[in-house]
Amino acid sequence: MITARSIDEARAALATARMHGAKIGFVPTMGFLHEGHLSLIDEARASGATFIAVSIFVNPLQFGPAEDFEKYPRDEVRDAELLEARGVDLLFLPSVAEMYPAGASTVVKAGAVAEPLEGERRPGHFDGVATIVLKLFNIVQPDIAAFGRKDAQQCAVIAAMVRDLDVPVQLLCGETIRDDDGLAKSSRNTYLSPEDRKRAPALHRALRAGEEALRHGVDDVAAIELLMRKMAAETDGVEVDYLALVDPETFRAPLDMHRELLLAGAVRIGKTRLIDNIVVPRRALP
């Protein structure tokens, strides 16, 4: 596995791969890897990528002033070992100064899909996501790029950016990988105390309650959202940020209850904020 810390080093390795006919698959991450990240490597390879590049970069632009940029978990050695074992060809490990040199001021303004839910609660977050993803796409120039469905709104923001700015890349949105009790894999799960970890599956249970209501013919958005909040409230120590039923293209209340829908939620447990979602396909609705 090649490790590149500069843009020039990464581009040189990728140019050599292309010269040999490689199809580039790319998985951008913020590190502290888990099986969810590693599954995206497999997804890219299964979709035809023959050279896999993974970036690890904790992007300061997507963290708000009161958020956990400095405390975000990092373990470069462990991550590199996991990636090499998974057969990754290139690890791109740039510094903040490499990605945002002195005087850099241009940012991407994320579109309308970035405004609800996470966008309301984390102003500027998706502008930071769109900016770093576009920069990485320009550096790596992948044929295929894979992101996790756990961050469903992020996937929608990136898809809109790719469409609107004519970025020549095939996007994959890999399924959420979960622990046995339903908790979605996340780097931030490491923040959970043992007691908070026991509470954490409450988010998934609340979303599943909404899913079951939809599958049994309930079509009242407010009623489903109330049901999910009540389910979450059954677990002490769970503070609901939002539990919402939305259109997966707009992330606003659905206008058609008989198309694909998305149940999305964010909760705080102790000092940790967790997000998750469940897609309810059209065929599952009555």
Contacts in CASP RR format, 6 or more apart in sequence:
PFRMAT RR
TARGET T0000
AUTHOR 0000-0000-0000
METHOD contacts of the structure
MODEL  1
MITARSIDEARAALATARMHGAKIGFVPTMGFLHEGHLSLIDEARASGAT
FIAVSIFVNPLQFGPAEDFEKYPRDEVRDAELLEARGVDLLFLPSVAEMY
PAGASTVVKAGAVAEPLEGERRPGHFDGVATIVLKLFNIVQPDIAAFGRK
DAQQCAVIAAMVRDLDVPVQLLCGETIRDDDGLAKSSRNTYLSPEDRKRA
PALHRALRAGEEALRHGVDDVAAIELLMRKMAAETDGVEVDYLALVDPET
FRAPLDMHRELLLAGAVRIGKTRLIDNIVVPRRALP
1 80 0 8 1.000
1 83 0 8 1.000
1 84 0 8 1.000
1 87 0 8 1.000
1 88 0 8 1.000
1 89 0 8 1.000
1 90 0 8 1.000
1 91 0 8 1.000
2 13 0 8 1.000
2 89 0 8 1.000
2 90 0 8 1.000
2 91 0 8 1.000
3 80 0 8 1.000
3 90 0 8 1.000
3 91 0 8 1.000
3 93 0 8 1.000
4 10 0 8 1.000
4 12 0 8 1.000
4 13 0 8 1.000
4 90 0 8 1.000
4 91 0 8 1.000
4 92 0 8 1.000
4 93 0 8 1.000
5 92 0 8 1.000
5 93 0 8 1.000
5 94 0 8 1.000
5 95 0 8 1.000
5 98 0 8 1.000
6 94 0 8 1.000
6 98 0 8 1.000
7 94 0 8 1.000
7 98 0 8 1.000
7 139 0 8 1.000
10 53 0 8 1.000
10 90 0 8 1.000
10 92 0 8 1.000
10 94 0 8 1.000
10 139 0 8 1.000
10 140 0 8 1.000
11 139 0 8 1.000
13 89 0 8 1.000
13 90 0 8 1.000
14 24 0 8 1.000
14 51 0 8 1.000
14 53 0 8 1.000
14 90 0 8 1.000
14 140 0 8 1.000
14 141 0 8 1.000
17 24 0 8 1.000
17 51 0 8 1.000
17 89 0 8 1.000
17 90 0 8 1.000
18 24 0 8 1.000
21 50 0 8 1.000
22 50 0 8 1.000
22 51 0 8 1.000
23 48 0 8 1.000
23 49 0 8 1.000
23 50 0 8 1.000
23 51 0 8 1.000
23 143 0 8 1.000
23 144 0 8 1.000
24 49 0 8 1.000
24 51 0 8 1.000
24 53 0 8 1.000
24 140 0 8 1.000
24 141 0 8 1.000
24 142 0 8 1.000
24 143 0 8 1.000
24 144 0 8 1.000
25 44 0 8 1.000
25 45 0 8 1.000
25 49 0 8 1.000
25 51 0 8 1.000
25 52 0 8 1.000
25 53 0 8 1.000
25 142 0 8 1.000
25 143 0 8 1.000
25 144 0 8 1.000
25 145 0 8 1.000
25 146 0 8 1.000
26 44 0 8 1.000
26 52 0 8 1.000
26 53 0 8 1.000
26 54 0 8 1.000
26 55 0 8 1.000
26 136 0 8 1.000
26 137 0 8 1.000
26 140 0 8 1.000
26 142 0 8 1.000
26 144 0 8 1.000
26 145 0 8 1.000
26 146 0 8 1.000
26 169 0 8 1.000
27 37 0 8 1.000
27 40 0 8 1.000
27 41 0 8 1.000
27 44 0 8 1.000
27 52 0 8 1.000
27 53 0 8 1.000
27 54 0 8 1.000
27 55 0 8 1.000
27 145 0 8 1.000
27 146 0 8 1.000
28 54 0 8 1.000
28 55 0 8 1.000
28 57 0 8 1.000
28 132 0 8 1.000
28 133 0 8 1.000
28 136 0 8 1.000
28 145 0 8 1.000
28 147 0 8 1.000
29 37 0 8 1.000
29 54 0 8 1.000
29 55 0 8 1.000
29 56 0 8 1.000
29 57 0 8 1.000
30 56 0 8 1.000
30 57 0 8 1.000
30 58 0 8 1.000
30 59 0 8 1.000
30 72 0 8 1.000
30 187 0 8 1.000
31 37 0 8 1.000
31 56 0 8 1.000
31 58 0 8 1.000
31 73 0 8 1.000
31 74 0 8 1.000
31 75 0 8 1.000
31 79 0 8 1.000
31 187 0 8 1.000
32 72 0 8 1.000
32 73 0 8 1.000
32 74 0 8 1.000
32 75 0 8 1.000
32 79 0 8 1.000
32 187 0 8 1.000
32 190 0 8 1.000
33 56 0 8 1.000
33 78 0 8 1.000
33 79 0 8 1.000
33 82 0 8 1.000
33 83 0 8 1.000
33 187 0 8 1.000
34 177 0 8 1.000
34 185 0 8 1.000
34 186 0 8 1.000
34 187 0 8 1.000
34 189 0 8 1.000
35 177 0 8 1.000
35 185 0 8 1.000
36 148 0 8 1.000
36 176 0 8 1.000
36 177 0 8 1.000
36 185 0 8 1.000
37 54 0 8 1.000
38 82 0 8 1.000
38 86 0 8 1.000
39 174 0 8 1.000
39 175 0 8 1.000
39 177 0 8 1.000
40 146 0 8 1.000
40 147 0 8 1.000
40 148 0 8 1.000
40 172 0 8 1.000
40 174 0 8 1.000
41 52 0 8 1.000
41 54 0 8 1.000
41 83 0 8 1.000
41 86 0 8 1.000
41 87 0 8 1.000
41 88 0 8 1.000
41 146 0 8 1.000
42 86 0 8 1.000
43 146 0 8 1.000
43 172 0 8 1.000
43 174 0 8 1.000
44 52 0 8 1.000
44 144 0 8 1.000
44 145 0 8 1.000
44 146 0 8 1.000
44 172 0 8 1.000
45 52 0 8 1.000
47 144 0 8 1.000
47 146 0 8 1.000
47 170 0 8 1.000
47 172 0 8 1.000
48 144 0 8 1.000
49 143 0 8 1.000
49 144 0 8 1.000
51 89 0 8 1.000
51 90 0 8 1.000
52 87 0 8 1.000
52 88 0 8 1.000
52 89 0 8 1.000
52 90 0 8 1.000
53 88 0 8 1.000
53 89 0 8 1.000
53 90 0 8 1.000
53 91 0 8 1.000
53 92 0 8 1.000
53 140 0 8 1.000
53 142 0 8 1.000
54 83 0 8 1.000
54 88 0 8 1.000
54 90 0 8 1.000
54 91 0 8 1.000
54 92 0 8 1.000
55 91 0 8 1.000
55 92 0 8 1.000
55 93 0 8 1.000
55 94 0 8 1.000
55 136 0 8 1.000
55 140 0 8 1.000
56 76 0 8 1.000
56 79 0 8 1.000
56 91 0 8 1.000
56 92 0 8 1.000
56 93 0 8 1.000
57 92 0 8 1.000
57 93 0 8 1.000
57 94 0 8 1.000
57 99 0 8 1.000
57 132 0 8 1.000
57 136 0 8 1.000
58 69 0 8 1.000
58 72 0 8 1.000
58 74 0 8 1.000
59 99 0 8 1.000
59 128 0 8 1.000
59 129 0 8 1.000
59 132 0 8 1.000
60 69 0 8 1.000
60 96 0 8 1.000
60 100 0 8 1.000
61 100 0 8 1.000
61 107 0 8 1.000
61 127 0 8 1.000
61 128 0 8 1.000
61 129 0 8 1.000
61 131 0 8 1.000
61 132 0 8 1.000
62 124 0 8 1.000
62 125 0 8 1.000
62 126 0 8 1.000
62 128 0 8 1.000
62 129 0 8 1.000
62 132 0 8 1.000
63 69 0 8 1.000
63 72 0 8 1.000
63 125 0 8 1.000
64 122 0 8 1.000
64 123 0 8 1.000
64 124 0 8 1.000
64 125 0 8 1.000
67 122 0 8 1.000
68 188 0 8 1.000
68 191 0 8 1.000
72 187 0 8 1.000
73 187 0 8 1.000
73 188 0 8 1.000
73 190 0 8 1.000
73 191 0 8 1.000
76 93 0 8 1.000
79 91 0 8 1.000
80 91 0 8 1.000
83 91 0 8 1.000
92 136 0 8 1.000
92 139 0 8 1.000
92 140 0 8 1.000
99 132 0 8 1.000
99 135 0 8 1.000
106 131 0 8 1.000
107 127 0 8 1.000
107 128 0 8 1.000
107 131 0 8 1.000
108 127 0 8 1.000
108 128 0 8 1.000
108 130 0 8 1.000
108 131 0 8 1.000
108 134 0 8 1.000
108 161 0 8 1.000
109 127 0 8 1.000
109 130 0 8 1.000
110 124 0 8 1.000
110 126 0 8 1.000
110 127 0 8 1.000
110 128 0 8 1.000
110 129 0 8 1.000
110 130 0 8 1.000
110 157 0 8 1.000
110 160 0 8 1.000
110 161 0 8 1.000
111 126 0 8 1.000
111 157 0 8 1.000
111 160 0 8 1.000
111 161 0 8 1.000
111 164 0 8 1.000
112 250 0 8 1.000
113 153 0 8 1.000
113 156 0 8 1.000
113 157 0 8 1.000
113 160 0 8 1.000
113 249 0 8 1.000
113 250 0 8 1.000
113 251 0 8 1.000
114 126 0 8 1.000
114 127 0 8 1.000
114 130 0 8 1.000
114 153 0 8 1.000
114 157 0 8 1.000
115 251 0 8 1.000
116 246 0 8 1.000
116 250 0 8 1.000
116 251 0 8 1.000
116 252 0 8 1.000
117 153 0 8 1.000
117 242 0 8 1.000
117 244 0 8 1.000
117 246 0 8 1.000
117 251 0 8 1.000
117 264 0 8 1.000
117 265 0 8 1.000
117 266 0 8 1.000
118 125 0 8 1.000
118 126 0 8 1.000
118 153 0 8 1.000
118 154 0 8 1.000
118 266 0 8 1.000
118 275 0 8 1.000
119 125 0 8 1.000
119 126 0 8 1.000
119 153 0 8 1.000
121 241 0 8 1.000
121 242 0 8 1.000
121 266 0 8 1.000
126 153 0 8 1.000
126 154 0 8 1.000
126 157 0 8 1.000
129 154 0 8 1.000
129 157 0 8 1.000
129 158 0 8 1.000
130 157 0 8 1.000
130 158 0 8 1.000
130 161 0 8 1.000
133 158 0 8 1.000
133 161 0 8 1.000
134 161 0 8 1.000
134 165 0 8 1.000
134 167 0 8 1.000
137 145 0 8 1.000
137 167 0 8 1.000
137 169 0 8 1.000
142 169 0 8 1.000
143 169 0 8 1.000
143 170 0 8 1.000
144 169 0 8 1.000
144 170 0 8 1.000
144 171 0 8 1.000
144 172 0 8 1.000
145 169 0 8 1.000
145 170 0 8 1.000
145 171 0 8 1.000
145 172 0 8 1.000
146 171 0 8 1.000
146 172 0 8 1.000
146 173 0 8 1.000
146 174 0 8 1.000
147 154 0 8 1.000
147 155 0 8 1.000
147 158 0 8 1.000
147 171 0 8 1.000
147 172 0 8 1.000
147 173 0 8 1.000
147 174 0 8 1.000
148 155 0 8 1.000
148 173 0 8 1.000
148 174 0 8 1.000
148 175 0 8 1.000
148 176 0 8 1.000
149 155 0 8 1.000
149 173 0 8 1.000
149 174 0 8 1.000
149 175 0 8 1.000
149 176 0 8 1.000
149 277 0 8 1.000
149 279 0 8 1.000
150 176 0 8 1.000
150 184 0 8 1.000
150 185 0 8 1.000
150 186 0 8 1.000
150 275 0 8 1.000
150 276 0 8 1.000
150 277 0 8 1.000
151 275 0 8 1.000
152 173 0 8 1.000
152 248 0 8 1.000
152 262 0 8 1.000
152 264 0 8 1.000
152 277 0 8 1.000
152 279 0 8 1.000
153 251 0 8 1.000
153 264 0 8 1.000
155 171 0 8 1.000
155 173 0 8 1.000
156 248 0 8 1.000
156 249 0 8 1.000
156 251 0 8 1.000
158 171 0 8 1.000
159 171 0 8 1.000
161 167 0 8 1.000
162 169 0 8 1.000
162 171 0 8 1.000
176 184 0 8 1.000
176 185 0 8 1.000
176 276 0 8 1.000
176 277 0 8 1.000
177 184 0 8 1.000
177 185 0 8 1.000
178 184 0 8 1.000
178 185 0 8 1.000
178 204 0 8 1.000
179 185 0 8 1.000
179 201 0 8 1.000
181 201 0 8 1.000
181 204 0 8 1.000
182 201 0 8 1.000
182 204 0 8 1.000
183 189 0 8 1.000
183 197 0 8 1.000
183 200 0 8 1.000
183 201 0 8 1.000
183 203 0 8 1.000
183 204 0 8 1.000
183 274 0 8 1.000
184 204 0 8 1.000
184 274 0 8 1.000
184 275 0 8 1.000
184 276 0 8 1.000
186 274 0 8 1.000
188 272 0 8 1.000
188 273 0 8 1.000
188 274 0 8 1.000
189 197 0 8 1.000
189 200 0 8 1.000
189 272 0 8 1.000
189 274 0 8 1.000
191 271 0 8 1.000
191 272 0 8 1.000
192 200 0 8 1.000
192 269 0 8 1.000
192 272 0 8 1.000
193 270 0 8 1.000
196 269 0 8 1.000
196 270 0 8 1.000
196 272 0 8 1.000
199 235 0 8 1.000
199 236 0 8 1.000
199 237 0 8 1.000
199 238 0 8 1.000
199 269 0 8 1.000
200 269 0 8 1.000
200 272 0 8 1.000
200 274 0 8 1.000
202 231 0 8 1.000
202 232 0 8 1.000
202 234 0 8 1.000
202 235 0 8 1.000
202 238 0 8 1.000
202 267 0 8 1.000
202 269 0 8 1.000
203 232 0 8 1.000
203 238 0 8 1.000
203 265 0 8 1.000
203 267 0 8 1.000
203 274 0 8 1.000
203 276 0 8 1.000
204 276 0 8 1.000
205 231 0 8 1.000
205 232 0 8 1.000
206 228 0 8 1.000
206 229 0 8 1.000
206 231 0 8 1.000
206 232 0 8 1.000
206 243 0 8 1.000
206 265 0 8 1.000
207 228 0 8 1.000
207 243 0 8 1.000
207 263 0 8 1.000
207 264 0 8 1.000
207 265 0 8 1.000
207 276 0 8 1.000
207 277 0 8 1.000
207 278 0 8 1.000
208 278 0 8 1.000
209 227 0 8 1.000
209 228 0 8 1.000
209 231 0 8 1.000
210 224 0 8 1.000
210 227 0 8 1.000
210 228 0 8 1.000
210 231 0 8 1.000
210 245 0 8 1.000
210 263 0 8 1.000
211 263 0 8 1.000
211 278 0 8 1.000
211 280 0 8 1.000
213 223 0 8 1.000
213 224 0 8 1.000
213 227 0 8 1.000
214 224 0 8 1.000
214 245 0 8 1.000
214 261 0 8 1.000
214 263 0 8 1.000
214 280 0 8 1.000
214 284 0 8 1.000
214 285 0 8 1.000
215 280 0 8 1.000
215 284 0 8 1.000
215 285 0 8 1.000
215 286 0 8 1.000
216 286 0 8 1.000
217 285 0 8 1.000
217 286 0 8 1.000
218 224 0 8 1.000
219 257 0 8 1.000
221 245 0 8 1.000
221 253 0 8 1.000
221 254 0 8 1.000
221 257 0 8 1.000
224 245 0 8 1.000
224 263 0 8 1.000
225 243 0 8 1.000
225 244 0 8 1.000
225 245 0 8 1.000
228 243 0 8 1.000
228 263 0 8 1.000
228 265 0 8 1.000
229 240 0 8 1.000
229 243 0 8 1.000
232 238 0 8 1.000
232 240 0 8 1.000
232 243 0 8 1.000
232 267 0 8 1.000
233 240 0 8 1.000
237 269 0 8 1.000
237 270 0 8 1.000
238 267 0 8 1.000
238 268 0 8 1.000
238 269 0 8 1.000
239 267 0 8 1.000
239 268 0 8 1.000
239 269 0 8 1.000
239 270 0 8 1.000
240 265 0 8 1.000
240 266 0 8 1.000
240 267 0 8 1.000
241 265 0 8 1.000
241 266 0 8 1.000
241 267 0 8 1.000
241 268 0 8 1.000
241 273 0 8 1.000
242 264 0 8 1.000
242 265 0 8 1.000
242 266 0 8 1.000
243 263 0 8 1.000
243 264 0 8 1.000
243 265 0 8 1.000
244 263 0 8 1.000
244 264 0 8 1.000
244 265 0 8 1.000
245 253 0 8 1.000
245 254 0 8 1.000
245 261 0 8 1.000
245 262 0 8 1.000
245 263 0 8 1.000
246 252 0 8 1.000
246 253 0 8 1.000
246 254 0 8 1.000
246 261 0 8 1.000
246 262 0 8 1.000
246 263 0 8 1.000
246 264 0 8 1.000
247 253 0 8 1.000
247 254 0 8 1.000
247 255 0 8 1.000
247 256 0 8 1.000
247 259 0 8 1.000
247 261 0 8 1.000
247 262 0 8 1.000
248 260 0 8 1.000
248 261 0 8 1.000
248 262 0 8 1.000
248 279 0 8 1.000
251 262 0 8 1.000
251 264 0 8 1.000
254 261 0 8 1.000
257 285 0 8 1.000
258 282 0 8 1.000
258 285 0 8 1.000
259 282 0 8 1.000
260 279 0 8 1.000
260 280 0 8 1.000
260 281 0 8 1.000
260 282 0 8 1.000
261 279 0 8 1.000
261 280 0 8 1.000
261 285 0 8 1.000
262 277 0 8 1.000
262 278 0 8 1.000
262 279 0 8 1.000
262 280 0 8 1.000
263 277 0 8 1.000
263 278 0 8 1.000
263 280 0 8 1.000
264 275 0 8 1.000
264 276 0 8 1.000
264 277 0 8 1.000
265 275 0 8 1.000
265 276 0 8 1.000
265 277 0 8 1.000
266 273 0 8 1.000
266 274 0 8 1.000
266 275 0 8 1.000
267 273 0 8 1.000
267 274 0 8 1.000
268 274 0 8 1.000
END
